[in-house]
Amino acid sequence: MNQSSPLHATFRTPEKGLFISFEGAEGSGKSTQIQKLKEHFDSLSRSCIVLREPGGTSFGEKLRAAILNQETKLHAMAETFVFLASRAQLLEEKILPHLALGGVVLLDRYVDSTLVYQALARGESIEKIWTLHQFAPLNILPHRTFYLDISLEVSLERQLKRGQNKDYFESQSNDFQAKLLKGYRTLAGLYPERIKTISGAQSVEDVFRDILQELPHL
Ligand code: T5A
């Protein structure tokens, strides 16, 4: 979807509050940075909530457990509808009400994860995923998306260090994981105003400094 696509007109950013999503491959450091940004907003006494996808609601957490514990490969569309169901409920129950009060929402993964994991990494068109998002409440875009860019080597090294059992997506081939990185870079190139690429291979402090520099003043 680009600016000239008729689909583009069906999407909007929230009028109130500040909506920020974080994206990246496995182990890119999203949760680490989200925690730091939450502390930043807390220090400013700004009401800020942290949410994750899939999950964030009691229904969404059930879907999260179902997909991450899945042992055999699903069709990309089956995966897509699980993420969309979780997302729609999260928007309705948590994200939109908090933004309407003028609050800050920090979200670990959002629509770009579906565009990359279920479309680009599987060789599907991203138009299909955008089309599914044109219906409320899914037609909301964040004010800012931080994409934490790391190499395949760093991603695999961090997953190994963590040492816990691999989930459904972590168990996919290295080829799939390389496609994720390529997919994210493609997406960041398509939507440079919303998606800011930050090198996730830097120290935690340096990544955070770069994030603060790109934070919208809303
Ligand atoms: N998914 C999700 C889809 O396929 N489609 C969708 O639409 C959606 C929404 C979710 C899975 O679902 C898929 C994508 C995912 O595979 P998840 O458990 O939430 O699963 O997985 P991730 O989001 O990938 O979470 P991770 O915990 O793996 O990664 P994070 O949050 O990016 O990384 P973080 O902060 O936990 O850090 C990982 C490790 O690296 C260290 C940390 O200490 C930690 O050990 N670290 C650093 N080390 C050195 N330098 C730094 N700068 C570091 N930052 C962090």
Residues whose N, C-alpha, C, O or C-beta is under 5 A from the ligand:
A	BS01	T5A	A25 E26 G27 S28 G29 K30 S31 T32 E53 P54 F83 R109 Y110 S113 T114 Y117 R158 F169 G200 Q202 S203 V204
